[in-house]
Amino acid sequence: MSTELSGTSIIGFSRGLANGSASHAVNPASGNQLEPPYHAPDDDEVARAIELADEAFPVYSALPGVRRAAFLRGIADAIEAVVDDIVARGQKETGLHEPRLRGETARTSGQLRMFAALLEEGSWVDARIERAQPDREPQPKPDIRAMRRPLGPVAVFCASNFPLAFSVAGGDTASALAAGCPVLVKAHHAHPGVAEIVGAAVVRAAQEAGMPEGVFSLLYGSGRGVGIDLVKHAVIQAVGFTGSRSGGTALMAAAASRPQPIPVYAEMSSINPVVLLPEKVDADGEAIAEGLFASLTLGCGQFCTNPGLIFLPSGHGEGFIRKLRELVESAPSGVMLSAGILQAYRDSVAAIGGTEGVELIAHCLSKQTAHRAISRVFSVKLRRFLEEPRLHHEMFGPATLIVHGSLEEIIATVPELEGQLTATVHGTEDELRRHAELVSALERRVGRLIFNGFPTGVEVCSSMVHGGPFPSTSDGRSTSVGTMAIGRFCRSVAFQGFPQDALPDELKDANPLGIHRLVDGVQVAGSQ
């Protein structure tokens, strides 16, 4: 690895001091401690990072979209230039294999370029123009024009399970920077070295693009101290978070207790129900089992869209159960991302497996070791599932719970579920038509519906919704993946009665940026 790691925070364009409390990353495959130690910033360093972000905001937010787009493309290029270093350190810190780390790096740079293209096209500002009607009776109509404007500096918390795509330069950072908001990133303690490599790449890109110094900072620190301090600071105007429900709700409480409450966009907990309709599962049960097994064990089950709950109509799916048991029993054990995640997984499957009425119907026959996890499939009757709240909890890892009941009972149960990121239905097209009430009920509980597919593999595109009702996220009206994510870090501002030369370019009659706009209630193309 060519990048030399310092173990210190990045405060604007400078490095923090190695004076604060320190922690080490740990190789999850061996339990060995990794060097260097990573030092938490002191209060003065945190204050300096926030001050720089505050100073950067009026400068950065006023830059034309094409300038911010060039910056985002520069970040993508800088990250790709150090992908070998990311892979070398990432394998040690996460236990992930090289193809996954290279693929996640490509996803990270790809979504940065996706937001750059959005900025260059320009219509994301949702420009709306209502021209004056001075002769209107009984009251004249004023000229009113509105568009999206950035909120201000944003705090982003890195995810444990995505060291790149949901971390330092991941989707939250990319969408906040695209909106015009400086970003202060709180690194995750499980992969601090990868965070430093990526953070240094962001700084290089910022300097080369001529960005103001406070546009980006990277802060370390174990526990929630630094993070809570960020959320409570008056300069911070929004928060992006991917992690546990306890962590997300703690940030929500801190943000709500401020004199000026701010939005927290937290992705937290989801069991992603899968409903198998009778005709489909009887006809294609083995194929469904193969796809479900691949989704369940992908990345050792450490995805927020992991299929953790399967509804199977009683008396159906014998071939599905048989094939799924065969696949699970022959599966290898897997390294999880950290000792903490592994222990939480073991605790959750012990709680589920120890619940009265729950049966373990399949488990990986590989030996469970100190640093590896094994897959499990549990089964329970639907009525018992409804009686026991703990059966609705997430098992973050390669485990799932099959719930047996009549199709009518399954459909009636959907409204009882907590909010989820996804729901999947496997059925024939005729079954889908005949059970439209099932789809309608699921739609009210999730952010993304999947038909005859599997929930893992979140496509990064303009139409993706990666969000859902609480507790899957803190705000089911948003998404953390796709171009709609930029809206989380904006607010709408109207300009009434302003002269043309005082308006933003997006709202001028001449439309110098050539963007699509809503003019007097009619969508007008940029060329018109």
Disulfide bonds with the S-S distance in Angstrom:
none
